[in-house]
């Protein structure tokens, strides 16, 4: 029996490729979603902070100018110039004052003065509507900026201008890009680790799977009994155990089949040789002795009967294996059928020096079943008792019943069955250590017939004490109740 160690083999690229592609696709989608979510969260955080930092001074300056606007346009221009000159947060944002026509009047960025600004935030402020932050290009410098405008509203409700705070988005954009870049790098690292671990994991599965596949092919090609060395203690190890068990079972089955063919060939050859020999003797010899002729014919009939029984067993076995065995079910009197079989066997067993005793109750409930098949079982059990337990020179048969079962006990006083063989005696082709003639399928067929009737065939045995076989059939009323 060979034992194969799981070794290095070429990986099954199809499964590995599908596994990695699926992992990669899902991981990429998750990473893109994560990086996108990170970009949105970070940008919202920074841009919301910038919006708040622009909104407060814009409204403050707009309210201040609105409350103090009591003079002429020149006074207004002079006051906003003073505000611009005194502005101390030039490093944070640009302060702009825009007139009612959208023209930039005064700004902390002198170069921008005079520009016409018609961005949405300015237009909304000039129309005294809620202003939203504007994000776009600075008309003067071309850089990305954020701006927020607040209207300068007089007491009569008219809008004379707009206060606009503008700040660069360079730093905010840089921070957002940095966070996104770090998120992307971490995603790449995470994806690499995931792909590596997935590769190693699928490889750890595919190596033993391919080796198991190779061994399974060897078994399919006839290498029965080949075993795989178990190196895993998980589900893969359980699979290896199952493959080894299957290999062993197939090897056992093949051995039993070979033994069966050999046994059947021998069993067929013996009666055929006897029939052929006596046939030639009767044809060629000058048989003037009637007693000798009757002896030869009797032997030929006996061996013919043996051949017929073997053929019937083989046919029944193939029908049962193929699920084609049919039963002719009907209620019948089990006691009369069994009594007939017992008395037919008594004389034959007596000639072999075996005493058969039989006991049955005066009244016996009916059973439902195929009487011919059940008679076949009874005959087989009696034949086995004579064949394997005949050395005890005695066989007891008893028929009895209880509330649920009608039972038959057949007891011999032979050598018994070894304990190690007892659990196998009903297996097909199994003969164990017995040297008695037979195909090894009689008990298997009998057990299947009893099972098809809802009954049981139970065997007890002990070395030196003999064997007891119990056949149990459900009573007719129990069968009707189950139906």
NUSE-866730 format. One line per 4 residues: number of its first residue (from 1); their letters; for each residue x, y, z of C-alpha. Coordinates in nm, 3 decimals. Last residue first. Layout:
BEGIN
NUM	a	X,Y,Z  ...
// end
This chain:
BEGIN
483	xxxx	-4.897,0.223,0.644  -4.726,0.188,0.980  -5.049,0.062,1.138  -5.093,-0.199,0.863
479	xxxx	-4.741,-0.330,0.924  -4.801,-0.347,1.298  -5.127,-0.537,1.236  -4.940,-0.792,1.023
475	xxxx	-4.675,-0.852,1.289  -4.331,-0.710,1.213  -4.067,-0.967,1.117  -3.761,-1.064,1.322
471	xxxx	-3.504,-1.323,1.218  -3.265,-1.421,1.498  -2.941,-1.610,1.429  -2.762,-1.776,1.721
467	xxxx	-2.408,-1.909,1.675  -2.196,-2.169,1.853  -2.036,-2.198,2.194  -1.668,-2.259,2.111
463	xxxx	-1.609,-1.899,1.994  -1.912,-1.685,2.066  -2.193,-1.577,1.834  -2.491,-1.348,1.808
459	xxxx	-2.644,-1.259,1.470  -2.943,-1.036,1.401  -3.146,-1.029,1.078  -3.409,-0.757,1.103
455	xxxx	-3.752,-0.674,0.968  -3.916,-0.399,0.765  -3.977,-0.644,0.482  -3.709,-0.478,0.264
451	xxxx	-3.470,-0.519,0.561  -3.537,-0.891,0.577  -3.465,-0.924,0.203  -3.145,-0.719,0.241
447	xxxx	-3.022,-0.937,0.529  -3.093,-1.253,0.330  -2.900,-1.119,0.028  -2.600,-1.032,0.247
443	xxxx	-2.624,-1.365,0.428  -2.611,-1.556,0.100  -2.341,-1.339,-0.063  -2.023,-1.521,0.044
439	xxxx	-2.021,-1.758,-0.254  -2.018,-2.079,-0.050  -1.808,-2.375,0.057  -1.689,-2.392,0.413
435	xxxx	-1.334,-2.282,0.490  -1.446,-2.002,0.721  -1.180,-1.746,0.811  -1.384,-1.454,0.683
431	xxxx	-1.633,-1.529,0.407  -1.727,-1.178,0.294  -1.853,-1.145,-0.064  -2.128,-0.900,0.045
427	xxxx	-2.114,-0.790,0.405  -2.336,-0.980,0.650  -2.037,-1.152,0.815  -1.855,-0.824,0.875
423	xxxx	-1.958,-0.738,1.232  -1.888,-1.094,1.347  -1.539,-1.116,1.197  -1.337,-0.966,1.484
419	xxxx	-1.555,-1.150,1.736  -1.460,-1.484,1.584  -1.768,-1.682,1.468  -1.882,-1.996,1.645
415	xxxx	-1.721,-2.341,1.664  -2.049,-2.527,1.628  -2.350,-2.546,1.856  -2.616,-2.411,1.620
411	xxxx	-2.913,-2.187,1.703  -3.188,-2.068,1.467  -3.428,-1.827,1.636  -3.738,-1.708,1.452
407	xxxx	-3.931,-1.398,1.555  -4.278,-1.249,1.506  -4.263,-0.893,1.630  -4.476,-0.622,1.789
403	xxxx	-4.662,-0.754,2.093  -4.447,-1.067,2.121  -4.385,-1.371,1.901  -4.225,-1.716,1.888
399	xxxx	-4.073,-1.966,1.643  -3.779,-2.177,1.759  -3.514,-2.370,1.562  -3.243,-2.568,1.741
395	xxxx	-2.949,-2.722,1.554  -2.733,-3.010,1.679  -2.427,-3.205,1.564  -2.194,-2.934,1.702
391	xxxx	-1.969,-2.984,1.399  -2.264,-2.875,1.186  -2.207,-2.513,1.281  -2.072,-2.367,0.957
387	xxxx	-2.255,-2.577,0.696  -2.552,-2.690,0.903  -2.618,-2.344,1.047  -2.555,-2.190,0.704
383	xxxx	-2.808,-2.423,0.544  -3.065,-2.338,0.812  -3.009,-1.963,0.755  -3.032,-2.003,0.375
379	xxxx	-3.353,-2.205,0.400  -3.513,-1.942,0.622  -3.407,-1.659,0.384  -3.544,-1.840,0.076
375	xxxx	-3.865,-1.904,0.265  -3.883,-1.528,0.321  -3.845,-1.466,-0.052  -4.112,-1.720,-0.137
371	xxxx	-4.353,-1.588,0.129  -4.331,-1.228,0.014  -4.457,-1.033,0.314  -4.727,-0.970,0.570
367	xxxx	-4.723,-1.166,0.895  -5.006,-1.350,1.062  -5.028,-1.403,1.435  -4.925,-1.746,1.575
363	xxxx	-5.133,-1.990,1.779  -5.006,-2.327,1.903  -4.656,-2.187,1.949  -4.354,-2.327,1.760
359	xxxx	-4.068,-2.556,1.851  -3.815,-2.728,1.621  -3.527,-2.968,1.681  -3.270,-3.052,1.412
355	xxxx	-3.023,-3.331,1.491  -2.712,-3.341,1.272  -2.547,-3.672,1.171  -2.525,-3.587,0.801
351	xxxx	-2.812,-3.825,0.720  -3.010,-3.648,0.994  -2.951,-3.316,0.822  -3.119,-3.440,0.503
347	xxxx	-3.405,-3.594,0.698  -3.470,-3.282,0.904  -3.439,-3.037,0.616  -3.781,-3.105,0.463
343	xxxx	-3.928,-3.104,0.813  -3.791,-2.760,0.882  -3.904,-2.613,0.548  -4.262,-2.735,0.594
339	xxxx	-4.274,-2.607,0.951  -4.155,-2.268,0.834  -4.432,-2.234,0.580  -4.697,-2.357,0.824
335	xxxx	-4.583,-2.122,1.098  -4.558,-1.815,0.872  -4.926,-1.822,0.778  -4.966,-1.558,0.509
331	xxxx	-5.060,-1.195,0.449  -4.951,-1.070,0.104  -4.656,-0.887,-0.054  -4.509,-1.010,-0.383
327	xxxx	-4.171,-0.841,-0.356  -3.968,-0.685,-0.636  -3.588,-0.674,-0.657  -3.483,-0.411,-0.910
323	xxxx	-3.279,-0.178,-0.685  -2.964,-0.248,-0.890  -2.777,-0.400,-0.595  -3.090,-0.594,-0.496
319	xxxx	-3.138,-0.730,-0.848  -2.769,-0.820,-0.878  -2.781,-1.009,-0.547  -3.102,-1.185,-0.638
315	xxxx	-2.945,-1.305,-0.962  -2.632,-1.424,-0.782  -2.836,-1.605,-0.517  -3.050,-1.766,-0.786
311	xxxx	-2.739,-1.883,-0.971  -2.598,-2.032,-0.651  -2.926,-2.211,-0.578  -2.941,-2.351,-0.930
307	xxxx	-2.585,-2.479,-0.903  -2.662,-2.652,-0.575  -2.974,-2.811,-0.724  -2.762,-2.936,-1.013
303	xxxx	-2.515,-3.079,-0.762  -2.794,-3.267,-0.587  -2.945,-3.386,-0.916  -2.607,-3.514,-1.036
299	xxxx	-2.543,-3.687,-0.703  -2.885,-3.858,-0.716  -2.823,-3.964,-1.077  -2.491,-4.120,-0.980
295	xxxx	-2.637,-4.301,-0.679  -2.935,-4.421,-0.881  -2.695,-4.566,-1.140  -2.492,-4.740,-0.870
291	xxxx	-2.806,-4.892,-0.721  -2.923,-5.005,-1.067  -2.600,-5.203,-1.123  -2.579,-5.302,-1.488
287	xxxx	-2.399,-4.982,-1.585  -2.181,-5.066,-1.879  -1.971,-4.756,-1.861  -1.951,-4.483,-2.124
283	xxxx	-2.271,-4.288,-2.076  -2.318,-4.324,-1.701  -1.952,-4.256,-1.636  -1.946,-3.954,-1.868
279	xxxx	-2.247,-3.809,-1.690  -2.098,-3.893,-1.350  -1.786,-3.696,-1.434  -1.968,-3.402,-1.593
275	xxxx	-2.205,-3.368,-1.300  -1.925,-3.396,-1.045  -1.703,-3.153,-1.239  -1.991,-2.910,-1.276
271	xxxx	-2.060,-2.938,-0.904  -1.697,-2.849,-0.817  -1.632,-2.594,-1.096  -1.916,-2.368,-0.992
267	xxxx	-1.790,-2.336,-0.635  -1.433,-2.280,-0.756  -1.540,-2.009,-0.998  -1.764,-1.861,-0.727
263	xxxx	-1.472,-1.851,-0.483  -1.230,-1.695,-0.734  -1.487,-1.439,-0.842  -1.569,-1.366,-0.477
259	xxxx	-1.204,-1.337,-0.379  -1.152,-1.090,-0.663  -1.461,-0.896,-0.558  -1.348,-0.902,-0.196
255	xxxx	-1.008,-0.766,-0.299  -1.171,-0.498,-0.512  -1.403,-0.402,-0.227  -1.113,-0.387,0.018
251	xxxx	-0.914,-0.167,-0.221  -1.219,0.051,-0.278  -1.268,0.082,0.097  -0.902,0.169,0.149
247	xxxx	-0.911,0.436,-0.121  -1.233,0.578,0.021  -1.081,0.588,0.370  -0.770,0.760,0.235
243	xxxx	-0.985,1.014,0.048  -1.195,1.070,0.362  -0.883,1.118,0.576  -0.742,1.363,0.321
239	xxxx	-1.071,1.558,0.327  -1.055,1.571,0.707  -0.700,1.704,0.683  -0.821,1.971,0.443
235	xxxx	-1.099,2.058,0.688  -0.833,2.126,0.954  -0.552,1.922,1.106  -0.321,1.918,0.804
231	xxxx	-0.020,1.699,0.722  -0.202,1.372,0.649  0.004,1.149,0.423  -0.204,1.051,0.123
227	xxxx	-0.288,0.686,0.072  -0.285,0.456,-0.231  -0.504,0.151,-0.159  -0.639,0.119,-0.511
223	xxxx	-0.414,0.241,-0.791  -0.664,0.137,-1.057  -0.690,0.439,-1.287  -0.956,0.599,-1.065
219	xxxx	-0.718,0.563,-0.766  -0.442,0.734,-0.963  -0.686,1.008,-1.061  -0.780,1.054,-0.695
215	xxxx	-0.408,1.078,-0.613  -0.368,1.362,-0.864  -0.676,1.541,-0.732  -0.546,1.507,-0.377
211	xxxx	-0.219,1.662,-0.493  -0.412,1.939,-0.665  -0.614,2.004,-0.352  -0.304,1.988,-0.131
207	xxxx	-0.132,2.263,-0.331  -0.449,2.461,-0.401  -0.535,2.533,-0.040  -0.199,2.670,0.079
203	xxxx	-0.174,2.854,-0.254  -0.511,3.016,-0.196  -0.388,3.143,0.140  -0.048,3.259,0.015
199	xxxx	-0.206,3.447,-0.274  -0.473,3.595,-0.050  -0.208,3.706,0.200  -0.011,3.870,-0.079
195	xxxx	-0.321,4.029,-0.232  -0.431,4.163,0.107  -0.086,4.298,0.190  -0.066,4.468,-0.150
191	xxxx	-0.417,4.611,-0.109  -0.330,4.747,0.234  -0.012,4.905,0.098  -0.201,5.051,-0.199
187	xxxx	-0.475,5.176,0.032  -0.217,5.332,0.264  -0.067,5.510,-0.036  -0.411,5.628,-0.152
183	xxxx	-0.497,5.757,0.195  -0.163,5.932,0.216  -0.229,6.092,-0.121  -0.583,6.189,-0.022
179	xxxx	-0.455,6.347,0.300  -0.182,6.531,0.115  -0.419,6.648,-0.157  -0.658,6.786,0.107
175	xxxx	-0.372,6.964,0.281  -0.249,7.110,-0.046  -0.598,7.220,-0.142  -0.632,7.399,0.194
171	xxxx	-0.291,7.564,0.154  -0.357,7.677,-0.203  -0.715,7.778,-0.141  -0.629,8.150,-0.124
167	xxxx	-0.858,8.382,0.068  -1.114,8.645,-0.032  -1.341,8.853,0.193  -1.599,9.069,0.015
163	xxxx	-1.786,9.366,0.157  -2.053,9.474,-0.089  -2.200,9.807,-0.189  -2.481,10.060,-0.170
159	xxxx	-2.766,9.819,-0.102  -3.096,9.998,-0.025  -3.300,9.898,0.277  -3.378,10.248,0.403
155	xxxx	-3.138,10.195,0.693  -2.856,10.125,0.453  -2.744,9.777,0.349  -2.379,9.692,0.285
151	xxxx	-2.414,9.339,0.143  -2.192,9.044,0.256  -1.964,8.849,0.023  -1.767,8.523,0.063
147	xxxx	-1.467,8.430,-0.147  -1.262,8.113,-0.192  -0.958,8.120,-0.415  -0.779,7.918,-0.679
143	xxxx	-0.496,8.117,-0.837  -0.530,8.326,-1.156  -0.371,8.633,-0.999  -0.613,8.915,-1.089
139	xxxx	-0.933,8.729,-1.180  -0.886,8.489,-0.888  -1.014,8.153,-1.004  -1.295,7.965,-0.835
135	xxxx	-1.477,7.891,-0.515  -1.760,8.120,-0.415  -1.915,8.086,-0.072  -2.290,8.131,-0.070
131	xxxx	-2.464,8.466,-0.033  -2.813,8.497,0.101  -2.993,8.758,-0.117  -2.964,9.135,-0.083
127	xxxx	-2.949,9.162,-0.465  -2.600,9.310,-0.444  -2.507,9.022,-0.209  -2.633,8.760,-0.457
123	xxxx	-2.441,8.922,-0.744  -2.125,8.930,-0.535  -2.149,8.561,-0.437  -2.231,8.460,-0.794
119	xxxx	-1.916,8.627,-0.938  -1.958,8.956,-1.121  -1.637,9.135,-1.021  -1.532,9.429,-1.239
115	xxxx	-1.177,9.517,-1.151  -1.098,9.876,-1.047  -0.861,9.790,-0.767  -0.686,9.451,-0.801
111	xxxx	-0.334,9.589,-0.791  -0.400,9.753,-0.453  -0.457,9.419,-0.282  -0.602,9.532,0.052
107	xxxx	-0.893,9.638,-0.160  -1.092,9.952,-0.246  -1.342,10.020,-0.522  -1.392,9.687,-0.698
103	xxxx	-1.670,9.733,-0.954  -1.987,9.528,-0.908  -2.217,9.816,-1.002  -2.327,9.883,-0.643
99	xxxx	-1.970,9.932,-0.530  -1.726,9.662,-0.413  -1.514,9.676,-0.098  -1.250,9.403,-0.073
95	xxxx	-1.059,9.251,0.219  -0.796,8.988,0.120  -0.735,8.691,0.346  -0.501,8.542,0.604
91	xxxx	-0.177,8.734,0.559  -0.370,9.061,0.526  -0.518,9.013,0.872  -0.430,9.358,1.011
87	xxxx	-0.671,9.588,0.826  -0.595,9.954,0.928  -0.537,10.065,0.567  -0.847,9.880,0.448
83	xxxx	-1.066,10.033,0.718  -0.923,10.380,0.643  -1.000,10.332,0.276  -1.354,10.226,0.372
79	xxxx	-1.398,10.551,0.566  -1.261,10.772,0.286  -1.484,10.615,0.025  -1.789,10.662,0.245
75	xxxx	-1.695,11.022,0.322  -1.657,11.080,-0.052  -1.995,10.921,-0.112  -2.151,11.164,0.130
71	xxxx	-2.220,11.120,0.498  -2.421,10.901,0.729  -2.287,10.548,0.665  -2.181,10.448,1.015
67	xxxx	-2.436,10.174,1.073  -2.398,10.022,0.724  -2.016,10.042,0.740  -2.003,9.847,1.066
63	xxxx	-2.262,9.593,0.953  -2.066,9.520,0.634  -1.738,9.503,0.825  -1.878,9.246,1.070
59	xxxx	-2.060,9.046,0.802  -1.743,9.003,0.600  -1.535,8.942,0.915  -1.759,8.650,1.029
55	xxxx	-1.816,8.486,0.690  -1.453,8.452,0.594  -1.332,8.236,0.887  -1.654,8.034,0.876
51	xxxx	-1.607,7.960,0.507  -1.244,7.866,0.566  -1.344,7.615,0.835  -1.612,7.471,0.608
47	xxxx	-1.354,7.441,0.330  -1.111,7.256,0.557  -1.365,7.007,0.697  -1.554,6.962,0.372
43	xxxx	-1.224,6.891,0.194  -1.125,6.636,0.459  -1.461,6.453,0.455  -1.491,6.451,0.076
39	xxxx	-1.133,6.335,0.021  -1.171,6.061,0.284  -1.494,5.940,0.124  -1.320,5.923,-0.214
35	xxxx	-1.025,5.737,-0.063  -1.259,5.486,0.105  -1.476,5.439,-0.205  -1.169,5.391,-0.419
31	xxxx	-1.028,5.142,-0.167  -1.355,4.946,-0.149  -1.379,4.928,-0.528  -1.016,4.825,-0.554
27	xxxx	-1.060,4.560,-0.283  -1.364,4.408,-0.452  -1.188,4.390,-0.787  -0.862,4.262,-0.638
23	xxxx	-1.034,3.992,-0.432  -1.229,3.875,-0.737  -0.921,3.888,-0.956  -0.718,3.701,-0.693
19	xxxx	-0.973,3.419,-0.658  -1.034,3.390,-1.032  -0.660,3.372,-1.102  -0.598,3.116,-0.828
15	xxxx	-0.886,2.899,-0.945  -0.761,2.904,-1.304  -0.390,2.888,-1.220  -0.408,2.551,-1.045
11	xxxx	-0.070,2.567,-0.884  0.218,2.353,-1.010  0.313,2.102,-0.746  0.519,2.102,-0.433
7	xxxx	0.460,1.798,-0.215  0.182,1.624,-0.029  0.342,1.297,0.073  0.213,0.980,-0.086
3	xxx	0.168,0.649,0.094  0.158,0.329,-0.106  0.000,0.000,0.000
// end
